[in-house]
Amino acid sequence: MTSKLTALGSTWSDKHYKRFSQAQTTMELHLKAFHNRSQLYCNYLERKAKAGDAYLGL
């Protein structure tokens, strides 16, 4: 995505592009953080499910 944004900047160079670029960077950081948190939560749920299966003898 970053390379495409850079390519877009070569044709679109005004204050709106700068604002768009900053918003894009912020969104990427939020998405990466969300992905990391969701991976951690999935691992947590998997451990809980395994513990539940072990308790039920499955």
Rosetta blueprint (number, residue, H / E / L):
1 M L
2 T H
3 S H
4 K H
5 L H
6 T H
7 A H
8 L H
9 G H
10 S H
11 T H
12 W L
13 S L
14 D L
15 K H
16 H H
17 Y H
18 K H
19 R H
20 F H
21 S H
22 Q H
23 A H
24 Q H
25 T H
26 T H
27 M H
28 E H
29 L H
30 H H
31 L H
32 K H
33 A H
34 F H
35 H H
36 N H
37 R H
38 S H
39 Q H
40 L H
41 Y H
42 C H
43 N H
44 Y H
45 L H
46 E H
47 R H
48 K H
49 A H
50 K H
51 A H
52 G H
53 D H
54 A H
55 Y H
56 L H
57 G L
58 L L
